[in-house]
Amino acid sequence: MSEVTQFIPPHALSTAVLFLVFNRLDTTEQVFHAIRQAKPPRLYIAADGARANKQGEARNVQAVRDYIMQNIDWECEVKTLFRDQNLGCKYAVSGAITWFFDHEEQGIILEDDCLPSQSFFWYCEELLERYEDDKSVYLVSGDSRGPDSFGMREDYGFCRYPMIWGWASWASVWKNYDPELLDWPQQRKSLPPSISTYKSTVIFWRNIFERLHNGKIDTWDYQFSYLLLKNGGKSIVPKVNLITNIGFGVEATHTTSAESNSANRKRYEISIPLDHSPNQTSEMKINAFYDEFEFSSRSLFVRVINKLARSAIGENLFP
């Protein structure tokens, strides 16, 4: 069984952790508590600067930084990247990850609203070591929105999409990340149709990449999806969910709906060492899950069409 009720670390953690924070002390405290339990030997802390037009935000940003620095009570090397000016999600996060991988060959990344189970850290460490030389694997994710619902038997499977609510990767992967999508004009015709057989998925990504290239979306994570999809990279996803996103709500940058099905999902522990039995079937199932349920629901065009279809005939036009 991969799911366990109590996790006992098999050894001291040796992998570095990057902690991305901003202005939410409540979620930061919870995630930091989990990091504090794991005791990473090297802790990197990155924080964007307060927005000048947000009254009281500078005080909240400073409170987050002070809390972390005052509560590092285990022996570890600490590095900080505290911005004076606000760069926004796109450049603050991607720049922090670049900074992290300028110092580390591999490591774990947690945002201030991604609450991990304890086994998540050792799960990442084991898989980072195992797949270090496999150039088809781009990241290790603890975020499992789906695999536990369709009977994955192995401890982990593979997905073509980067699941970034608690993840780990290598500097060799991140060095190819491009926040501007400079080669999108060359990829515009060939890439979207190659992503999926689902029309809604193709429509979703074509629109996202076009808007990213035109500077209309302030985010960093869709560019990571672009990197994987363009190169046929894979994300490792666990059988059981290891991350709870506790950041849904009005104060969030993107996850503003507290009633989302992805909010506050139950997390589990996973046994270490992992079962590394190969499972190509799980990869196809996971891809189908995200194509069918994640991206079809996100596409505005598809949501409108499906709403009309349900009213008229009670079913979706696109599966």
N, C-alpha and C positions, 0 to 999 in steps of 0.2 A: 504493500500500500504506500502511495506517495504522500497521502494526506495524513498528518499527525496532529495530535492535540497539544503536545508540548515539544518544543524544539530545544535541544541541547547542542550548542556549537561544538563541532568535532575538533576544532583547533582555533587559535587566534586568527582573526581576519588579517590578511596581508594586503588587501586591495584598497586603493585610495577612493575617496568619495568626494564628489562635487555636490554641494548643497546650494541650490538656486533659490534666493529669497527676495522679498520686496517689502511689502507694507502690512502683511497680515500676521500679527503676533500669535493669534489663537491657533491657526493651523501650523505655523512655524514651530511652536512649542511642542506639538504632538509629533511632528516628523523628527524634530531634533531629539526628542526622547528616544525614538527608535534608533537613531544614529548613535546616540550616546550609549545605548545598550550594546550595540555591535562593536564599538570602540575601534573604528578604522585607524590605522597607524598614520595616515596622512589625510587631513581634512581641508578641502578647498571650499571657501565660502564666497559667493558672488552675489552682489546686490546692485540693482539699478538705482539711479538717483531719483529723488522725489520730483514729481511734476510741479512746475511753478504755478500752474493754475488750479491746483488741488489744495484747498485750505486744510491745514493740519496734517498733510501727508508727510512733510519733512519730519515731524515729531514721530509719526508711526514708523517711518523707515528707520530712524535712529533707534527707536525702542527695540525693533527686531534685531538690529546689529548688536546692540548692547546686551540683549538677552543671550544671544549665542556666545559671544565672547566671554561673558561672565560665567558660563555654565560648561565650558570645556574642562572637565575635571579628570580626564584620563590622559595618559602619556601619548602624545601624538604631535606630528608636525603640522602646523597651521599656516595656510596661505589665504590671503583675502584680496578680493577685487571689489572694492566699494566705490561705486561711481559717484561723482559729485553732481553730474548732470544726468537728466533722464534721456536714455537712448531709445526707449520703447522696446516692446517684446522682441521684435525682429533682431535688432543688433545687440541688445543687452544679453539675451540668452545665447544666441549663436556665438557672440564674442567671448562670453564666459566659457563656453564649451571649448572653443579654440584655445583659449588661455590654459584651460585644464590639460588639454592634450599636448600643449607645448611643453608641459612638465611631466606628463605621464604617458607611458606606452599603452596603457589600458586602464579603465576605471569605471566606477558606478556613478550615475547621475540621478539625483532626486530633486524635484521641485518642492516648494513649501506646502503643497497641498496633496502630495502623493505619499500616503502613509503606508510603509512597508511592514510585512511580517518580518520576524527576525531571520528566518531561513532564507529570505530574499537575498541577503548579502552573500551568503555562502553558495547559494544557487548561482548567482552571477559569477562569483569567483571561480567556481568549478568549470562553468561553461566558457568563460573567457580563456581559461587555460586550455581547455579541450579543443576549442575551435579557433585558436589564435592563428593557425596557418591555413585555415580554410577560407579562401578569398570569396566564397559565395555567401558566407554568413557575415552580415553587417552589424548586427546588434543582438543583445540578449535582453528580453523584456520580462518583467514580472507581471505585466498587465495582461490578464486573460479574460477578455470579454467575449466568451463564446465556447472555447474548447471544452469546458466542463459540461456543456449542454448537449454535446453530440458524441459522447462516449470515447474520447481519446484514452487509450489504455496506457501508453507510455507516459513518462514524467514530463515530456515536452515534445512539441512538434515544431513545424516551420510555417511561416506566413510571409507573403510578399510585401506586407505593409509594416512600417516601423511603429510599434506600439510603445509610446514614450511616457507612459505614466509609471515611472520607475524602470530604468533601463541601464545597460552597460554596453561599452563598445571599445574600439581600439583607435589609436591615433592614426593608424594607416588607413582606416575607413574615413574618418572625419576630414582628413586632409583634402578629400575630393568634394567636400560640401561647398555649394555655391549659393549664398543667400539671394543672389540676383537672377538666377536661372539664365545666364548669358547665352547658353546654347539652345534655349527654347525655340527660336525661329527655325533652327535646323531640325528640331525634334517634333515640331507642331503637327506635321502630317502623319508621321509614322508611329510615334509613341502612344497616343491615346487609344487607337484601335487595338494595339498589341497588349494592353493592360488586362482586358477582360472581355468575355463574351456577353456580359450584361450591358445593355445600352445605357442604363442609368449610371453605371460606374464610369464608363467612357465619357459621358456628358459631364459628370461631376469633376473628373480630373482635368479634362480639357479646359473647363471654365476656371478652375482653381489655378492652373499653371499660367493661363493667359493673364489673369488678374495679378498673380505674383510678379510676372515679368513686367507688367505695366505699373508696378508699385502701388497697387490698390489694396493690398492686404498687409497689415503689420503683424507678421508672425514669422516663426522660424521653422516650424515643424513640417509644413507641407513641402519645403525644400528638401527635407530629409527623405520624405516619401518619393520625391522626384529622383533623388539619387539612387534609391533602391529600384524603383520601377524602370528607370532608364537602363540600369546595368544588370537587372535580373537578380538583385541581391535578396537575401532572406533574413527574416527576423525570427529568433527563437521565442516561442511562447510556452508558458508552463501549462500543465494539465489543470492545476488548480490556481485560482487567482491569488496573487501574493501582494497586491496593492489595492488600497482603498483610496479613491479620490474624495477627499474631504473638503474640497474647495468650491463646490458648486454653490452659487448664490449671487446676490446682486453686487458683491464686492469683487467678484472674479473678473478677469480680463476677457475670457472667452466662454467659460463654463458657467453661464449666468442662470441657468434653469435648475433650481434645487430639486425639481421633480423628475429630472432625467433618469432614465433606467440605468445610466452609468454612474449615478451619484451614490456614494456610500455603499458600494458593493462589498459583500462579505469577503474577507481575506482569510487565507489558511496558511498553515505551515506545510513544508514539503520535506521529505526525508533526504538527508545527505549521507552518503553519496547517492547520486541520481542513477536511475536506470537509463542507460544510453542505447537501448535497443532501437534500431532504425524503424521509422514508420512513415512511409511516403503517403499512405492513405490519409493520415491526419493532416498533412500539408494541404492536400486538395480540399479537404473538408473545411479547414480554417479559411482558405481563400474564398471558397464559395459562401461561407457565412458572412464575411465582411462585404463581399460583392453584393450579396442579396439584401442584407439587413442594414448594414452600416451606411453604405454610400447611396443606396436607393432612397433611404429615408432623409439623407442630407441634401440631395439635389432638389433645389427649389422647383425646377421644371417638373420633375417627377412627382413631387409632393402635390403640386397643383393638378396635374393630370390624374393622379390616383384619387384625389379628393373628388374630382368630377366623376371618375369611374365608379367609385363606391356609391355615390349618390344615384347614379344611373343604373348600374347592374350589380353593385355589391361586391366587386372584385378589383384587383389591381391590374393595370395594363402591363406593367413591367414586373416580373417576379422578383 
